[in-house]
Amino acid sequence: MGRLRLRAPDVSLFPLLLALLLALLLALPGCGGGSSSIQQTPPPPAQPDFSLAFSQNSVNVQQGATSTAVTLSVNPLNGFTGAVQVTLSGLPAGVVSSPSSPFSIAAGSGTPILFSAAINTATGNSTLMADATSGSLSHSASLALAIQTGVTTNLSRTAFARTDSIPVLDDPSAEPHHRHIAYDPAHQLVFVANRAMNRVEIFSSTNTTRVGQVSISGASSADLSSDGTTVWIGTVTEQVAALDTTSLQVKARYKMAGLQPLPNTLFDRPEELLALSSGNLMMRLRQSQTGEALLALWAPS
């Protein structure tokens, strides 16, 4: 019967195997005290940018009427500053916007936009695009516009718009008549100072619809500035108000300290204003308790 012989392993291979194992461990990142040779590059900082959005997704306009205001806002991102230039496209024939395109909006603010349709504008749906640019940046926002059948017909020779004013309050017997109405030909709007209702009413001159109203206590007169950007409102409450003809909102109010040419004769009610080409105003100041008045030249600055 044969005898099984066991052969001892060759110990001379141990150093070689150990060296290969150590080399493999060192090659693995994070193992055996090794370090990775790949460097992580931090991402570049975010660049200033902006987003553009309408305050609503759609707006309806009747033939021969003006829509409610839709606000277009510019939201700054990553420290964006400055203003963007906005261009509107896709307006159907017979529809105009106020402000008219193009116009600018400052970062972090919004601009109300009105859409007016002519009486013969075709009914139907369309999509308006607002494209805003600032340098190399450009973004867009869309708005669905629906033109609906108007309830008004073509204006006759005579048309009217009711203001609900009260004559005895608008023109007291002890006071001279004021110039209550101002016309803005650029936007085709009529501004009416309604003292009795403590507001200024705004009407479209194309269809006599009221497109807005602004609360101003004791509004007694109105006049358009020579550059067409401001409607100056005189009042019986010792203040002057400046209306923006684009946003149709008060952009400034001025407190009148009054003039006292003689003792106990304070003239502090700027009831009637006349805008001059220089940017100054001719102002008729009245006393609080009497109908007496004086003419003054006033600089808003």
C-alpha positions as CSV (number, residue, x, y, z in Angstrom):
1,M,0.0,0.0,0.0
2,G,1.3,3.4,-1.1
3,R,2.1,6.3,1.3
4,L,0.6,9.9,0.8
5,R,3.2,12.6,1.0
6,L,2.2,16.3,1.8
7,R,4.4,19.0,0.3
8,A,5.1,22.1,2.3
9,P,4.1,25.5,0.7
10,D,6.8,27.5,-1.0
11,V,7.5,30.2,1.5
12,S,9.4,32.2,-1.0
13,L,6.1,33.4,-2.6
14,F,4.9,35.1,0.6
15,P,6.8,38.4,0.2
16,L,5.6,38.8,-3.3
17,L,1.9,38.2,-2.4
18,L,2.2,40.6,0.6
19,A,3.6,43.3,-1.6
20,L,0.8,43.0,-4.2
21,L,-1.8,43.1,-1.4
22,L,-0.3,46.3,0.1
23,A,-0.2,48.0,-3.4
24,L,-3.9,47.2,-3.9
25,L,-4.9,48.6,-0.6
26,L,-2.9,51.8,-1.2
27,A,-4.5,52.3,-4.6
28,L,-8.0,52.3,-3.1
29,P,-9.2,55.9,-2.0
30,G,-9.7,56.2,1.7
31,C,-8.3,52.8,2.5
32,G,-5.1,52.0,4.3
33,G,-4.2,55.6,4.9
34,G,-4.2,56.3,1.1
35,S,-5.3,59.7,-0.3
36,S,-7.3,60.4,-3.5
37,S,-5.5,62.3,-6.2
38,I,-8.9,63.8,-7.5
39,Q,-9.5,67.4,-6.4
40,Q,-13.2,68.5,-6.0
41,T,-13.7,71.9,-7.8
42,P,-16.3,74.1,-6.1
43,P,-19.3,75.2,-8.3
44,P,-19.1,78.7,-9.7
45,P,-21.3,81.3,-7.9
46,A,-24.8,81.9,-9.2
47,Q,-25.1,84.7,-11.6
48,P,-27.6,87.6,-11.1
49,D,-30.9,86.9,-12.9
50,F,-34.6,87.6,-12.8
51,S,-37.9,86.0,-13.4
52,L,-41.0,87.5,-15.1
53,A,-44.6,86.8,-14.2
54,F,-48.2,88.2,-14.7
55,S,-50.4,88.5,-11.7
56,Q,-53.0,86.3,-13.4
57,N,-53.1,83.7,-16.2
58,S,-55.8,85.3,-18.4
59,V,-57.8,88.5,-18.9
60,N,-61.1,89.3,-20.6
61,V,-61.8,92.4,-22.6
62,Q,-65.2,93.4,-24.1
63,Q,-65.4,95.1,-27.5
64,G,-65.2,98.8,-27.0
65,A,-64.0,98.5,-23.4
66,T,-60.9,98.4,-21.2
67,S,-59.8,95.4,-19.1
68,T,-59.0,95.4,-15.4
69,A,-55.3,96.0,-14.7
70,V,-53.0,93.0,-14.9
71,T,-49.6,93.5,-13.2
72,L,-46.4,92.3,-14.8
73,S,-43.7,91.8,-12.1
74,V,-39.9,91.5,-12.3
75,N,-38.5,89.3,-9.5
76,P,-34.7,89.7,-8.9
77,L,-32.6,86.6,-8.4
78,N,-29.1,86.3,-6.9
79,G,-28.7,90.0,-6.4
80,F,-30.0,91.2,-9.7
81,T,-30.6,95.0,-9.9
82,G,-31.5,97.5,-12.5
83,A,-34.4,97.5,-14.9
84,V,-35.6,95.3,-17.8
85,Q,-37.0,96.3,-21.1
86,V,-40.4,94.7,-21.8
87,T,-41.9,94.2,-25.3
88,L,-45.5,92.9,-25.8
89,S,-46.3,90.8,-28.8
90,G,-49.4,89.0,-30.0
91,L,-51.9,91.8,-29.5
92,P,-54.9,91.3,-31.8
93,A,-55.8,94.0,-34.3
94,G,-57.8,96.7,-32.5
95,V,-56.3,96.0,-29.1
96,V,-53.8,98.4,-27.5
97,S,-52.0,98.3,-24.2
98,S,-51.4,101.0,-21.6
99,P,-48.5,101.5,-21.1
100,S,-47.7,101.0,-24.7
101,S,-44.9,98.6,-25.7
102,P,-42.0,98.8,-25.1
103,F,-41.7,100.0,-21.5
104,S,-39.3,99.3,-18.6
105,I,-39.8,97.8,-15.2
106,A,-37.4,98.1,-12.3
107,A,-36.2,94.9,-10.5
108,G,-38.4,94.0,-7.6
109,S,-41.4,96.0,-8.8
110,G,-44.4,95.5,-11.1
111,T,-46.3,97.6,-13.6
112,P,-50.1,97.4,-14.0
113,I,-51.2,97.0,-17.7
114,L,-54.6,97.9,-19.2
115,F,-55.8,96.4,-22.5
116,S,-58.4,98.3,-24.5
117,A,-60.3,96.9,-27.5
118,A,-61.9,98.8,-30.3
119,I,-65.6,98.4,-30.8
120,N,-64.9,96.4,-34.1
121,T,-62.2,94.1,-32.6
122,A,-62.8,90.5,-33.6
123,T,-63.9,88.3,-30.8
124,G,-61.8,85.2,-29.9
125,N,-58.9,84.0,-27.8
126,S,-55.2,84.8,-28.3
127,T,-52.0,84.5,-26.3
128,L,-49.9,87.6,-25.5
129,M,-46.2,87.4,-24.9
130,A,-44.1,89.7,-22.7
131,D,-40.4,89.5,-23.5
132,A,-38.1,91.1,-21.0
133,T,-34.4,91.7,-21.6
134,S,-31.5,93.2,-19.6
135,G,-28.1,92.8,-21.2
136,S,-27.6,89.2,-22.1
137,L,-30.5,88.1,-19.9
138,S,-33.9,87.4,-21.4
139,H,-37.1,85.9,-20.1
140,S,-40.7,85.7,-21.2
141,A,-44.2,85.4,-19.7
142,S,-47.5,84.6,-21.4
143,L,-51.1,85.9,-20.9
144,A,-54.3,84.5,-22.4
145,L,-56.5,87.3,-23.8
146,A,-60.2,86.8,-24.6
147,I,-62.1,89.4,-26.7
148,Q,-65.8,89.2,-25.8
149,T,-68.8,90.6,-27.5
150,G,-69.4,94.1,-26.2
151,V,-72.6,95.3,-24.6
152,T,-72.2,98.8,-26.1
153,T,-72.9,99.8,-29.7
154,N,-71.2,102.5,-31.8
155,L,-71.4,105.8,-30.0
156,S,-74.1,108.1,-31.2
157,R,-73.5,111.8,-31.8
158,T,-74.1,112.4,-28.1
159,A,-72.8,110.2,-25.3
160,F,-72.5,110.7,-21.6
161,A,-70.8,109.3,-18.5
162,R,-72.2,109.7,-15.0
163,T,-69.9,110.8,-12.2
164,D,-72.5,110.9,-9.3
165,S,-71.1,114.3,-8.3
166,I,-73.1,116.8,-6.3
167,P,-73.1,120.4,-7.8
168,V,-73.6,122.2,-4.5
169,L,-70.5,120.5,-3.1
170,D,-68.4,120.7,-6.2
171,D,-69.0,124.5,-6.7
172,P,-70.2,126.2,-3.5
173,S,-71.8,129.5,-4.2
174,A,-69.1,131.5,-2.3
175,E,-66.3,130.0,-4.5
176,P,-65.2,130.5,-8.1
177,H,-65.7,127.6,-10.5
178,H,-62.7,125.2,-10.8
179,R,-61.4,123.3,-13.8
180,H,-62.5,119.8,-12.9
181,I,-61.5,118.0,-16.1
182,A,-58.1,117.1,-17.7
183,Y,-57.6,115.1,-20.9
184,D,-54.6,112.9,-21.6
185,P,-54.5,112.4,-25.4
186,A,-51.6,109.9,-25.3
187,H,-53.7,107.4,-23.3
188,Q,-57.1,108.7,-24.4
189,L,-58.2,109.2,-20.9
190,V,-60.3,111.8,-19.1
191,F,-59.6,112.7,-15.5
192,V,-62.4,114.2,-13.5
193,A,-61.8,115.8,-10.0
194,N,-64.9,114.8,-8.0
195,R,-64.8,116.9,-4.9
196,A,-68.2,115.7,-3.7
197,M,-67.1,112.0,-3.7
198,N,-63.5,112.7,-2.6
199,R,-61.9,111.0,-5.6
200,V,-60.6,111.4,-9.1
201,E,-62.5,109.4,-11.7
202,I,-60.9,108.2,-14.9
203,F,-62.8,107.5,-18.1
204,S,-61.9,106.2,-21.5
205,S,-62.6,108.9,-24.2
206,T,-63.2,106.2,-26.8
207,N,-66.2,104.5,-25.2
208,T,-67.0,106.6,-22.1
209,T,-66.4,103.6,-19.7
210,R,-64.9,104.3,-16.3
211,V,-61.4,102.6,-16.2
212,G,-60.5,103.6,-12.7
213,Q,-60.8,105.9,-9.7
214,V,-58.3,107.3,-7.2
215,S,-59.2,108.4,-3.7
216,I,-58.1,112.0,-3.0
217,S,-59.9,113.9,-0.3
218,G,-61.4,117.2,-1.5
219,A,-60.2,116.9,-5.1
220,S,-61.2,120.1,-6.7
221,S,-59.3,120.6,-10.0
222,A,-57.2,118.7,-12.5
223,D,-54.6,119.6,-15.2
224,L,-52.2,117.6,-17.3
225,S,-48.4,118.4,-17.2
226,S,-46.7,119.5,-20.4
227,D,-44.8,116.3,-20.7
228,G,-48.0,114.2,-20.3
229,T,-46.7,112.1,-17.4
230,T,-48.6,113.7,-14.6
231,V,-52.1,114.9,-13.8
232,W,-51.9,117.6,-11.1
233,I,-54.9,117.5,-8.7
234,G,-55.8,120.6,-6.5
235,T,-57.7,120.0,-3.3
236,V,-59.5,121.9,-0.5
237,T,-57.5,119.9,2.1
238,E,-54.1,121.8,2.0
239,Q,-52.5,119.2,-0.3
240,V,-51.5,118.7,-3.9
241,A,-51.6,115.3,-5.5
242,A,-49.7,114.1,-8.5
243,L,-51.3,111.2,-10.5
244,D,-49.2,109.0,-12.9
245,T,-50.8,108.8,-16.3
246,T,-49.5,105.3,-16.9
247,S,-50.1,103.5,-13.6
248,L,-53.2,105.7,-12.8
249,Q,-52.0,105.9,-9.2
250,V,-50.9,108.7,-6.9
251,K,-47.1,109.0,-7.2
252,A,-46.6,112.0,-4.8
253,R,-48.5,114.1,-2.3
254,Y,-47.4,117.6,-1.3
255,K,-48.4,119.3,2.0
256,M,-49.1,123.0,1.5
257,A,-47.7,125.3,4.3
258,G,-49.6,128.2,2.8
259,L,-48.8,131.9,2.3
260,Q,-49.5,134.7,4.7
261,P,-49.0,138.0,2.9
262,L,-50.9,139.9,5.7
263,P,-51.4,139.0,9.4
264,N,-54.3,136.6,10.0
265,T,-54.7,135.9,6.3
266,L,-53.4,132.4,5.6
267,F,-53.9,131.1,2.1
268,D,-53.4,127.3,2.3
269,R,-55.9,125.6,0.0
270,P,-54.5,124.9,-3.5
271,E,-57.9,124.6,-5.1
272,E,-57.0,125.2,-8.7
273,L,-53.7,124.3,-10.5
274,L,-52.4,125.2,-14.0
275,A,-49.4,123.2,-15.2
276,L,-46.7,125.3,-17.0
277,S,-44.2,124.2,-19.6
278,S,-41.4,124.9,-17.1
279,G,-42.7,122.1,-14.8
280,N,-43.9,124.7,-12.3
281,L,-47.5,125.3,-11.4
282,M,-49.7,128.4,-11.3
283,M,-51.8,127.9,-8.2
284,R,-54.9,129.6,-6.9
285,L,-54.6,129.5,-3.1
286,R,-57.7,130.1,-1.0
287,Q,-58.3,130.9,2.6
288,S,-60.0,128.2,4.7
289,Q,-62.9,130.4,5.9
290,T,-63.5,132.8,3.1
291,G,-63.7,132.8,-0.7
292,E,-60.8,135.1,-1.1
293,A,-57.8,133.7,-3.0
294,L,-54.4,134.7,-4.3
295,L,-52.4,133.6,-7.3
296,A,-49.0,131.9,-6.6
297,L,-46.2,130.3,-8.6
298,W,-45.3,126.9,-7.1
299,A,-42.3,124.7,-7.9
300,P,-42.8,121.0,-7.0
301,S,-39.1,120.6,-6.4
